[in-house]
Amino acid sequence: MPRDWESEDKRTKVMNMFYDWSQERDIMYKIQKCQRNWNYEKFDKIAEVTKNEMIAELLWVAENSPAKQHEGYYDLYYTADRKVISDIYKYTWGNTSRREPPCNWRNAQANASIYMLWVAKEPITMQNSNADGTLKPNTHHERWLNAYCSIGISLGLTIRAAAKMGFATGANKNHNDLNGNDFWENKLGILDDIVAGKKKIAYGLGIGYPQEGRDRWEMDETELMIGAANGSKITLTDQETHPRTGKKMRKAKIIDISVIDKAVDPYGVEHNIPEEAKARVNSFRPSGINIIEIK
């Protein structure tokens, strides 16, 4: 309905008849934002007592969110192990810093205290029918649409639950390899299913407490990838094609921003290197979403 429907005060009064509308809006504003720095010390202190229970509740929400026909369209992977997260975080390149000349950061939201990862898959059941009454096979494209829709619902409800628990969150879609090593597929043990087309890595979610006194887009990152604006099909060793997919590779170089202010990428282009890592490109952009009443 139109955004100017009635008055803001009246809408608030009506909604407060059912639940705390002001608090709900605060939650919505909070989860719109992607957190990129983390207070590990605060999490560890609280986790000494409640870590298992907090994670169990988040996983329950992620598992039990609505899905078409209540089918299992995804698997959930998670960790709250700082060493594991530090290792997998190294393979989250893709946060565009600049397009000309191209360079990108890792996605610092993945370096949180908890990391959850949704992997789309063919469910073990088949509940969707064709017009003639036969069952749609799991290879049907609409079955994969169901999977991504289910993951979106699950991801959103998990983000909301985490915010209600007092956490900040940051979603991440960049789970790439380097030099064609299929890092994520091998780490999760699903390479064969990926190759067979039965599973697809979809979305990850970083969960934790933000650092106090810092803007959410400030990152504790000292490395920048130059030569590429995203993290897809990247080679640091001059490979021409990806060893598994055969797709053309993009040459790049990783440099330490704390020790250098200029660098040349593999294509001979010189880059001015930023002094600190920030990611606020989309922080204040209008949504562009139109609201239209069906008549």
Salt bridges, closest charged atoms under 4 A:
GLU6 OE1 - LYS10 NZ 3.88
GLU8 OE1 - ARG11 NH1 3.77
GLU8 OE2 - ARG25 NH1 2.31
GLU24 OE1 - ARG160 NH2 2.64
GLU41 OE2 - LYS45 NZ 3.71
GLU71 OE2 - ARG143 NH1 2.77
ASP75 OD1 - LYS121 NZ 2.74
ASP75 OD2 - LYS199 NZ 3.25
ASP87 OD2 - LYS83 NZ 3.22
ASP87 OD1 - LYS90 NZ 3.90
GLU122 OE1 - LYS198 NZ 3.59
GLU142 OE1 - LYS136 NZ 2.32
ASP177 OD2 - HIS242 NE2 2.81
ASP182 OD2 - ARG244 NE 2.94
ASP193 OD2 - LYS199 NZ 3.64
GLU218 OE1 - ARG214 NE 3.27
ASP220 OD1 - ARG214 NH1 2.62
GLU221 OE2 - ARG106 NH1 3.22
GLU223 OE1 - ARG106 NH2 2.82
GLU240 OE2 - LYS251 NZ 3.55
ASP265 OD2 - HIS271 NE2 2.78
GLU276 OE2 - LYS278 NZ 3.31
